[in-house]
Amino acid sequence: MANILIAEDEAHIVRVLALWLSRNGHRIIEASNGQTALEAVDREPVELIISDMNMPVLNGLEFAKALREQKKVNIPFLMLSSRSDQARLADMVKSYGVTLYPKPFVPSRLVAEIDRLLEAPLSCGGRSEV
């Protein structure tokens, strides 16, 4: 299926995501912060990114900005956040082509959203120039 990068500093969330996604045939690449996630994108082909908003070193927004503006990579990007200002955050990430998804999440619904993003046309998916 797809190589999915999970950038998340909470190990239990990574385990849940990895379990559900690998059961659906996806290969998981893990990063514990935005900086290691940027490095992973350079090392391995990635078809989709799932990132937490609040991480050490580079947070999710900084990671998305660096990915789009510096690396010029345009792949589907799903950001998880438990922040109370979801509407404000959604506006902030929209300019980077990021889909915001609230925590806590229902794994089966999140997998359905991931499948939808992977099937979307190249305008929001696929590795290409921005």
MODELLER restraints for C-alpha pairs under 7 A, 6 or more apart:
rsr = mdl.restraints
at = mdl.atoms
rsr.add(forms.Gaussian(group=physical.xy_distance, feature=features.Distance(at['CA:1:A'], at['CA:25:A']), mean=5.58, stdev=0.5))
rsr.add(forms.Gaussian(group=physical.xy_distance, feature=features.Distance(at['CA:1:A'], at['CA:26:A']), mean=5.12, stdev=0.5))
rsr.add(forms.Gaussian(group=physical.xy_distance, feature=features.Distance(at['CA:2:A'], at['CA:26:A']), mean=5.00, stdev=0.5))
rsr.add(forms.Gaussian(group=physical.xy_distance, feature=features.Distance(at['CA:2:A'], at['CA:27:A']), mean=6.16, stdev=0.5))
rsr.add(forms.Gaussian(group=physical.xy_distance, feature=features.Distance(at['CA:2:A'], at['CA:47:A']), mean=5.87, stdev=0.5))
rsr.add(forms.Gaussian(group=physical.xy_distance, feature=features.Distance(at['CA:3:A'], at['CA:26:A']), mean=6.01, stdev=0.5))
rsr.add(forms.Gaussian(group=physical.xy_distance, feature=features.Distance(at['CA:3:A'], at['CA:27:A']), mean=4.77, stdev=0.5))
rsr.add(forms.Gaussian(group=physical.xy_distance, feature=features.Distance(at['CA:3:A'], at['CA:28:A']), mean=6.00, stdev=0.5))
rsr.add(forms.Gaussian(group=physical.xy_distance, feature=features.Distance(at['CA:3:A'], at['CA:45:A']), mean=6.88, stdev=0.5))
rsr.add(forms.Gaussian(group=physical.xy_distance, feature=features.Distance(at['CA:3:A'], at['CA:46:A']), mean=5.02, stdev=0.5))
rsr.add(forms.Gaussian(group=physical.xy_distance, feature=features.Distance(at['CA:3:A'], at['CA:47:A']), mean=5.45, stdev=0.5))
rsr.add(forms.Gaussian(group=physical.xy_distance, feature=features.Distance(at['CA:3:A'], at['CA:48:A']), mean=6.82, stdev=0.5))
rsr.add(forms.Gaussian(group=physical.xy_distance, feature=features.Distance(at['CA:4:A'], at['CA:26:A']), mean=6.80, stdev=0.5))
rsr.add(forms.Gaussian(group=physical.xy_distance, feature=features.Distance(at['CA:4:A'], at['CA:27:A']), mean=6.12, stdev=0.5))
rsr.add(forms.Gaussian(group=physical.xy_distance, feature=features.Distance(at['CA:4:A'], at['CA:28:A']), mean=5.11, stdev=0.5))
rsr.add(forms.Gaussian(group=physical.xy_distance, feature=features.Distance(at['CA:4:A'], at['CA:29:A']), mean=6.04, stdev=0.5))
rsr.add(forms.Gaussian(group=physical.xy_distance, feature=features.Distance(at['CA:4:A'], at['CA:46:A']), mean=5.83, stdev=0.5))
rsr.add(forms.Gaussian(group=physical.xy_distance, feature=features.Distance(at['CA:4:A'], at['CA:47:A']), mean=6.01, stdev=0.5))
rsr.add(forms.Gaussian(group=physical.xy_distance, feature=features.Distance(at['CA:4:A'], at['CA:48:A']), mean=4.94, stdev=0.5))
rsr.add(forms.Gaussian(group=physical.xy_distance, feature=features.Distance(at['CA:4:A'], at['CA:49:A']), mean=5.73, stdev=0.5))
rsr.add(forms.Gaussian(group=physical.xy_distance, feature=features.Distance(at['CA:5:A'], at['CA:28:A']), mean=5.98, stdev=0.5))
rsr.add(forms.Gaussian(group=physical.xy_distance, feature=features.Distance(at['CA:5:A'], at['CA:29:A']), mean=4.62, stdev=0.5))
rsr.add(forms.Gaussian(group=physical.xy_distance, feature=features.Distance(at['CA:5:A'], at['CA:30:A']), mean=5.85, stdev=0.5))
rsr.add(forms.Gaussian(group=physical.xy_distance, feature=features.Distance(at['CA:5:A'], at['CA:46:A']), mean=6.46, stdev=0.5))
rsr.add(forms.Gaussian(group=physical.xy_distance, feature=features.Distance(at['CA:5:A'], at['CA:48:A']), mean=6.36, stdev=0.5))
rsr.add(forms.Gaussian(group=physical.xy_distance, feature=features.Distance(at['CA:5:A'], at['CA:49:A']), mean=4.77, stdev=0.5))
rsr.add(forms.Gaussian(group=physical.xy_distance, feature=features.Distance(at['CA:5:A'], at['CA:50:A']), mean=6.11, stdev=0.5))
rsr.add(forms.Gaussian(group=physical.xy_distance, feature=features.Distance(at['CA:6:A'], at['CA:14:A']), mean=6.96, stdev=0.5))
rsr.add(forms.Gaussian(group=physical.xy_distance, feature=features.Distance(at['CA:6:A'], at['CA:29:A']), mean=6.12, stdev=0.5))
rsr.add(forms.Gaussian(group=physical.xy_distance, feature=features.Distance(at['CA:6:A'], at['CA:30:A']), mean=5.01, stdev=0.5))
rsr.add(forms.Gaussian(group=physical.xy_distance, feature=features.Distance(at['CA:6:A'], at['CA:31:A']), mean=6.12, stdev=0.5))
rsr.add(forms.Gaussian(group=physical.xy_distance, feature=features.Distance(at['CA:6:A'], at['CA:49:A']), mean=6.06, stdev=0.5))
rsr.add(forms.Gaussian(group=physical.xy_distance, feature=features.Distance(at['CA:6:A'], at['CA:50:A']), mean=4.84, stdev=0.5))
rsr.add(forms.Gaussian(group=physical.xy_distance, feature=features.Distance(at['CA:6:A'], at['CA:51:A']), mean=5.85, stdev=0.5))
rsr.add(forms.Gaussian(group=physical.xy_distance, feature=features.Distance(at['CA:7:A'], at['CA:30:A']), mean=6.14, stdev=0.5))
rsr.add(forms.Gaussian(group=physical.xy_distance, feature=features.Distance(at['CA:7:A'], at['CA:31:A']), mean=4.64, stdev=0.5))
rsr.add(forms.Gaussian(group=physical.xy_distance, feature=features.Distance(at['CA:7:A'], at['CA:32:A']), mean=5.57, stdev=0.5))
rsr.add(forms.Gaussian(group=physical.xy_distance, feature=features.Distance(at['CA:7:A'], at['CA:33:A']), mean=5.78, stdev=0.5))
rsr.add(forms.Gaussian(group=physical.xy_distance, feature=features.Distance(at['CA:7:A'], at['CA:34:A']), mean=6.45, stdev=0.5))
rsr.add(forms.Gaussian(group=physical.xy_distance, feature=features.Distance(at['CA:7:A'], at['CA:37:A']), mean=5.91, stdev=0.5))
rsr.add(forms.Gaussian(group=physical.xy_distance, feature=features.Distance(at['CA:7:A'], at['CA:50:A']), mean=6.14, stdev=0.5))
rsr.add(forms.Gaussian(group=physical.xy_distance, feature=features.Distance(at['CA:7:A'], at['CA:51:A']), mean=4.50, stdev=0.5))
rsr.add(forms.Gaussian(group=physical.xy_distance, feature=features.Distance(at['CA:7:A'], at['CA:52:A']), mean=6.26, stdev=0.5))
rsr.add(forms.Gaussian(group=physical.xy_distance, feature=features.Distance(at['CA:8:A'], at['CA:14:A']), mean=6.43, stdev=0.5))
rsr.add(forms.Gaussian(group=physical.xy_distance, feature=features.Distance(at['CA:8:A'], at['CA:31:A']), mean=6.41, stdev=0.5))
rsr.add(forms.Gaussian(group=physical.xy_distance, feature=features.Distance(at['CA:8:A'], at['CA:32:A']), mean=5.07, stdev=0.5))
rsr.add(forms.Gaussian(group=physical.xy_distance, feature=features.Distance(at['CA:8:A'], at['CA:33:A']), mean=6.18, stdev=0.5))
rsr.add(forms.Gaussian(group=physical.xy_distance, feature=features.Distance(at['CA:8:A'], at['CA:51:A']), mean=5.86, stdev=0.5))
rsr.add(forms.Gaussian(group=physical.xy_distance, feature=features.Distance(at['CA:8:A'], at['CA:52:A']), mean=5.21, stdev=0.5))
rsr.add(forms.Gaussian(group=physical.xy_distance, feature=features.Distance(at['CA:8:A'], at['CA:55:A']), mean=6.81, stdev=0.5))
rsr.add(forms.Gaussian(group=physical.xy_distance, feature=features.Distance(at['CA:9:A'], at['CA:32:A']), mean=4.48, stdev=0.5))
rsr.add(forms.Gaussian(group=physical.xy_distance, feature=features.Distance(at['CA:9:A'], at['CA:33:A']), mean=6.09, stdev=0.5))
rsr.add(forms.Gaussian(group=physical.xy_distance, feature=features.Distance(at['CA:9:A'], at['CA:55:A']), mean=5.93, stdev=0.5))
rsr.add(forms.Gaussian(group=physical.xy_distance, feature=features.Distance(at['CA:18:A'], at['CA:28:A']), mean=6.24, stdev=0.5))
rsr.add(forms.Gaussian(group=physical.xy_distance, feature=features.Distance(at['CA:20:A'], at['CA:107:A']), mean=6.94, stdev=0.5))
rsr.add(forms.Gaussian(group=physical.xy_distance, feature=features.Distance(at['CA:21:A'], at['CA:111:A']), mean=6.94, stdev=0.5))
rsr.add(forms.Gaussian(group=physical.xy_distance, feature=features.Distance(at['CA:22:A'], at['CA:28:A']), mean=6.98, stdev=0.5))
rsr.add(forms.Gaussian(group=physical.xy_distance, feature=features.Distance(at['CA:31:A'], at['CA:37:A']), mean=5.10, stdev=0.5))
rsr.add(forms.Gaussian(group=physical.xy_distance, feature=features.Distance(at['CA:33:A'], at['CA:55:A']), mean=5.50, stdev=0.5))
rsr.add(forms.Gaussian(group=physical.xy_distance, feature=features.Distance(at['CA:33:A'], at['CA:56:A']), mean=5.73, stdev=0.5))
rsr.add(forms.Gaussian(group=physical.xy_distance, feature=features.Distance(at['CA:33:A'], at['CA:57:A']), mean=6.24, stdev=0.5))
rsr.add(forms.Gaussian(group=physical.xy_distance, feature=features.Distance(at['CA:33:A'], at['CA:58:A']), mean=6.21, stdev=0.5))
rsr.add(forms.Gaussian(group=physical.xy_distance, feature=features.Distance(at['CA:34:A'], at['CA:55:A']), mean=7.00, stdev=0.5))
rsr.add(forms.Gaussian(group=physical.xy_distance, feature=features.Distance(at['CA:34:A'], at['CA:57:A']), mean=6.56, stdev=0.5))
rsr.add(forms.Gaussian(group=physical.xy_distance, feature=features.Distance(at['CA:34:A'], at['CA:58:A']), mean=4.48, stdev=0.5))
rsr.add(forms.Gaussian(group=physical.xy_distance, feature=features.Distance(at['CA:34:A'], at['CA:59:A']), mean=5.78, stdev=0.5))
rsr.add(forms.Gaussian(group=physical.xy_distance, feature=features.Distance(at['CA:34:A'], at['CA:60:A']), mean=6.31, stdev=0.5))
rsr.add(forms.Gaussian(group=physical.xy_distance, feature=features.Distance(at['CA:34:A'], at['CA:63:A']), mean=5.02, stdev=0.5))
rsr.add(forms.Gaussian(group=physical.xy_distance, feature=features.Distance(at['CA:35:A'], at['CA:57:A']), mean=6.41, stdev=0.5))
rsr.add(forms.Gaussian(group=physical.xy_distance, feature=features.Distance(at['CA:35:A'], at['CA:58:A']), mean=5.68, stdev=0.5))
rsr.add(forms.Gaussian(group=physical.xy_distance, feature=features.Distance(at['CA:38:A'], at['CA:67:A']), mean=6.88, stdev=0.5))
rsr.add(forms.Gaussian(group=physical.xy_distance, feature=features.Distance(at['CA:47:A'], at['CA:75:A']), mean=6.19, stdev=0.5))
rsr.add(forms.Gaussian(group=physical.xy_distance, feature=features.Distance(at['CA:47:A'], at['CA:126:A']), mean=6.17, stdev=0.5))
rsr.add(forms.Gaussian(group=physical.xy_distance, feature=features.Distance(at['CA:47:A'], at['CA:127:A']), mean=6.94, stdev=0.5))
rsr.add(forms.Gaussian(group=physical.xy_distance, feature=features.Distance(at['CA:48:A'], at['CA:75:A']), mean=5.92, stdev=0.5))
rsr.add(forms.Gaussian(group=physical.xy_distance, feature=features.Distance(at['CA:48:A'], at['CA:76:A']), mean=4.97, stdev=0.5))
rsr.add(forms.Gaussian(group=physical.xy_distance, feature=features.Distance(at['CA:48:A'], at['CA:77:A']), mean=5.96, stdev=0.5))
rsr.add(forms.Gaussian(group=physical.xy_distance, feature=features.Distance(at['CA:49:A'], at['CA:76:A']), mean=6.31, stdev=0.5))
rsr.add(forms.Gaussian(group=physical.xy_distance, feature=features.Distance(at['CA:49:A'], at['CA:77:A']), mean=4.73, stdev=0.5))
rsr.add(forms.Gaussian(group=physical.xy_distance, feature=features.Distance(at['CA:49:A'], at['CA:78:A']), mean=6.08, stdev=0.5))
rsr.add(forms.Gaussian(group=physical.xy_distance, feature=features.Distance(at['CA:50:A'], at['CA:77:A']), mean=6.02, stdev=0.5))
rsr.add(forms.Gaussian(group=physical.xy_distance, feature=features.Distance(at['CA:50:A'], at['CA:78:A']), mean=4.79, stdev=0.5))
rsr.add(forms.Gaussian(group=physical.xy_distance, feature=features.Distance(at['CA:50:A'], at['CA:79:A']), mean=5.78, stdev=0.5))
rsr.add(forms.Gaussian(group=physical.xy_distance, feature=features.Distance(at['CA:51:A'], at['CA:60:A']), mean=5.95, stdev=0.5))
rsr.add(forms.Gaussian(group=physical.xy_distance, feature=features.Distance(at['CA:51:A'], at['CA:78:A']), mean=6.29, stdev=0.5))
rsr.add(forms.Gaussian(group=physical.xy_distance, feature=features.Distance(at['CA:51:A'], at['CA:79:A']), mean=4.80, stdev=0.5))
rsr.add(forms.Gaussian(group=physical.xy_distance, feature=features.Distance(at['CA:51:A'], at['CA:80:A']), mean=6.02, stdev=0.5))
rsr.add(forms.Gaussian(group=physical.xy_distance, feature=features.Distance(at['CA:52:A'], at['CA:60:A']), mean=5.66, stdev=0.5))
rsr.add(forms.Gaussian(group=physical.xy_distance, feature=features.Distance(at['CA:52:A'], at['CA:79:A']), mean=5.59, stdev=0.5))
rsr.add(forms.Gaussian(group=physical.xy_distance, feature=features.Distance(at['CA:52:A'], at['CA:80:A']), mean=4.72, stdev=0.5))
rsr.add(forms.Gaussian(group=physical.xy_distance, feature=features.Distance(at['CA:52:A'], at['CA:81:A']), mean=6.04, stdev=0.5))
rsr.add(forms.Gaussian(group=physical.xy_distance, feature=features.Distance(at['CA:53:A'], at['CA:59:A']), mean=5.65, stdev=0.5))
rsr.add(forms.Gaussian(group=physical.xy_distance, feature=features.Distance(at['CA:53:A'], at['CA:60:A']), mean=4.10, stdev=0.5))
rsr.add(forms.Gaussian(group=physical.xy_distance, feature=features.Distance(at['CA:53:A'], at['CA:61:A']), mean=6.41, stdev=0.5))
rsr.add(forms.Gaussian(group=physical.xy_distance, feature=features.Distance(at['CA:53:A'], at['CA:79:A']), mean=6.27, stdev=0.5))
rsr.add(forms.Gaussian(group=physical.xy_distance, feature=features.Distance(at['CA:53:A'], at['CA:80:A']), mean=6.05, stdev=0.5))
rsr.add(forms.Gaussian(group=physical.xy_distance, feature=features.Distance(at['CA:53:A'], at['CA:81:A']), mean=5.43, stdev=0.5))
rsr.add(forms.Gaussian(group=physical.xy_distance, feature=features.Distance(at['CA:54:A'], at['CA:60:A']), mean=6.28, stdev=0.5))
rsr.add(forms.Gaussian(group=physical.xy_distance, feature=features.Distance(at['CA:61:A'], at['CA:93:A']), mean=6.72, stdev=0.5))
rsr.add(forms.Gaussian(group=physical.xy_distance, feature=features.Distance(at['CA:64:A'], at['CA:96:A']), mean=6.50, stdev=0.5))
rsr.add(forms.Gaussian(group=physical.xy_distance, feature=features.Distance(at['CA:65:A'], at['CA:96:A']), mean=6.50, stdev=0.5))
rsr.add(forms.Gaussian(group=physical.xy_distance, feature=features.Distance(at['CA:67:A'], at['CA:73:A']), mean=5.78, stdev=0.5))
rsr.add(forms.Gaussian(group=physical.xy_distance, feature=features.Distance(at['CA:68:A'], at['CA:74:A']), mean=6.34, stdev=0.5))
rsr.add(forms.Gaussian(group=physical.xy_distance, feature=features.Distance(at['CA:68:A'], at['CA:96:A']), mean=6.64, stdev=0.5))
rsr.add(forms.Gaussian(group=physical.xy_distance, feature=features.Distance(at['CA:68:A'], at['CA:130:A']), mean=6.67, stdev=0.5))
rsr.add(forms.Gaussian(group=physical.xy_distance, feature=features.Distance(at['CA:72:A'], at['CA:129:A']), mean=5.26, stdev=0.5))
rsr.add(forms.Gaussian(group=physical.xy_distance, feature=features.Distance(at['CA:72:A'], at['CA:130:A']), mean=5.37, stdev=0.5))
rsr.add(forms.Gaussian(group=physical.xy_distance, feature=features.Distance(at['CA:73:A'], at['CA:127:A']), mean=6.09, stdev=0.5))
rsr.add(forms.Gaussian(group=physical.xy_distance, feature=features.Distance(at['CA:73:A'], at['CA:128:A']), mean=5.73, stdev=0.5))
rsr.add(forms.Gaussian(group=physical.xy_distance, feature=features.Distance(at['CA:73:A'], at['CA:129:A']), mean=5.58, stdev=0.5))
rsr.add(forms.Gaussian(group=physical.xy_distance, feature=features.Distance(at['CA:73:A'], at['CA:130:A']), mean=6.14, stdev=0.5))
rsr.add(forms.Gaussian(group=physical.xy_distance, feature=features.Distance(at['CA:74:A'], at['CA:125:A']), mean=6.54, stdev=0.5))
rsr.add(forms.Gaussian(group=physical.xy_distance, feature=features.Distance(at['CA:74:A'], at['CA:126:A']), mean=6.57, stdev=0.5))
rsr.add(forms.Gaussian(group=physical.xy_distance, feature=features.Distance(at['CA:74:A'], at['CA:127:A']), mean=5.43, stdev=0.5))
rsr.add(forms.Gaussian(group=physical.xy_distance, feature=features.Distance(at['CA:74:A'], at['CA:128:A']), mean=5.39, stdev=0.5))
rsr.add(forms.Gaussian(group=physical.xy_distance, feature=features.Distance(at['CA:74:A'], at['CA:129:A']), mean=6.12, stdev=0.5))
rsr.add(forms.Gaussian(group=physical.xy_distance, feature=features.Distance(at['CA:74:A'], at['CA:130:A']), mean=5.46, stdev=0.5))
rsr.add(forms.Gaussian(group=physical.xy_distance, feature=features.Distance(at['CA:75:A'], at['CA:124:A']), mean=6.43, stdev=0.5))
rsr.add(forms.Gaussian(group=physical.xy_distance, feature=features.Distance(at['CA:75:A'], at['CA:125:A']), mean=4.49, stdev=0.5))
rsr.add(forms.Gaussian(group=physical.xy_distance, feature=features.Distance(at['CA:75:A'], at['CA:126:A']), mean=4.88, stdev=0.5))
rsr.add(forms.Gaussian(group=physical.xy_distance, feature=features.Distance(at['CA:75:A'], at['CA:127:A']), mean=5.15, stdev=0.5))
rsr.add(forms.Gaussian(group=physical.xy_distance, feature=features.Distance(at['CA:76:A'], at['CA:117:A']), mean=6.28, stdev=0.5))
rsr.add(forms.Gaussian(group=physical.xy_distance, feature=features.Distance(at['CA:76:A'], at['CA:124:A']), mean=5.60, stdev=0.5))
rsr.add(forms.Gaussian(group=physical.xy_distance, feature=features.Distance(at['CA:76:A'], at['CA:125:A']), mean=4.58, stdev=0.5))
rsr.add(forms.Gaussian(group=physical.xy_distance, feature=features.Distance(at['CA:76:A'], at['CA:126:A']), mean=6.99, stdev=0.5))
rsr.add(forms.Gaussian(group=physical.xy_distance, feature=features.Distance(at['CA:77:A'], at['CA:98:A']), mean=5.05, stdev=0.5))
rsr.add(forms.Gaussian(group=physical.xy_distance, feature=features.Distance(at['CA:77:A'], at['CA:99:A']), mean=6.23, stdev=0.5))
rsr.add(forms.Gaussian(group=physical.xy_distance, feature=features.Distance(at['CA:78:A'], at['CA:98:A']), mean=5.81, stdev=0.5))
rsr.add(forms.Gaussian(group=physical.xy_distance, feature=features.Distance(at['CA:78:A'], at['CA:99:A']), mean=4.79, stdev=0.5))
rsr.add(forms.Gaussian(group=physical.xy_distance, feature=features.Distance(at['CA:78:A'], at['CA:100:A']), mean=5.91, stdev=0.5))
rsr.add(forms.Gaussian(group=physical.xy_distance, feature=features.Distance(at['CA:78:A'], at['CA:101:A']), mean=6.73, stdev=0.5))
rsr.add(forms.Gaussian(group=physical.xy_distance, feature=features.Distance(at['CA:79:A'], at['CA:98:A']), mean=6.66, stdev=0.5))
rsr.add(forms.Gaussian(group=physical.xy_distance, feature=features.Distance(at['CA:79:A'], at['CA:99:A']), mean=6.04, stdev=0.5))
rsr.add(forms.Gaussian(group=physical.xy_distance, feature=features.Distance(at['CA:79:A'], at['CA:100:A']), mean=4.83, stdev=0.5))
rsr.add(forms.Gaussian(group=physical.xy_distance, feature=features.Distance(at['CA:79:A'], at['CA:101:A']), mean=5.83, stdev=0.5))
rsr.add(forms.Gaussian(group=physical.xy_distance, feature=features.Distance(at['CA:80:A'], at['CA:100:A']), mean=6.13, stdev=0.5))
rsr.add(forms.Gaussian(group=physical.xy_distance, feature=features.Distance(at['CA:80:A'], at['CA:101:A']), mean=4.90, stdev=0.5))
rsr.add(forms.Gaussian(group=physical.xy_distance, feature=features.Distance(at['CA:80:A'], at['CA:102:A']), mean=5.60, stdev=0.5))
rsr.add(forms.Gaussian(group=physical.xy_distance, feature=features.Distance(at['CA:80:A'], at['CA:103:A']), mean=6.13, stdev=0.5))
rsr.add(forms.Gaussian(group=physical.xy_distance, feature=features.Distance(at['CA:81:A'], at['CA:101:A']), mean=6.51, stdev=0.5))
rsr.add(forms.Gaussian(group=physical.xy_distance, feature=features.Distance(at['CA:81:A'], at['CA:102:A']), mean=5.14, stdev=0.5))
rsr.add(forms.Gaussian(group=physical.xy_distance, feature=features.Distance(at['CA:81:A'], at['CA:103:A']), mean=5.37, stdev=0.5))
rsr.add(forms.Gaussian(group=physical.xy_distance, feature=features.Distance(at['CA:82:A'], at['CA:102:A']), mean=5.78, stdev=0.5))
rsr.add(forms.Gaussian(group=physical.xy_distance, feature=features.Distance(at['CA:82:A'], at['CA:103:A']), mean=4.65, stdev=0.5))
rsr.add(forms.Gaussian(group=physical.xy_distance, feature=features.Distance(at['CA:82:A'], at['CA:104:A']), mean=6.77, stdev=0.5))
rsr.add(forms.Gaussian(group=physical.xy_distance, feature=features.Distance(at['CA:90:A'], at['CA:100:A']), mean=5.86, stdev=0.5))
rsr.add(forms.Gaussian(group=physical.xy_distance, feature=features.Distance(at['CA:97:A'], at['CA:124:A']), mean=6.87, stdev=0.5))
rsr.add(forms.Gaussian(group=physical.xy_distance, feature=features.Distance(at['CA:118:A'], at['CA:125:A']), mean=6.68, stdev=0.5))
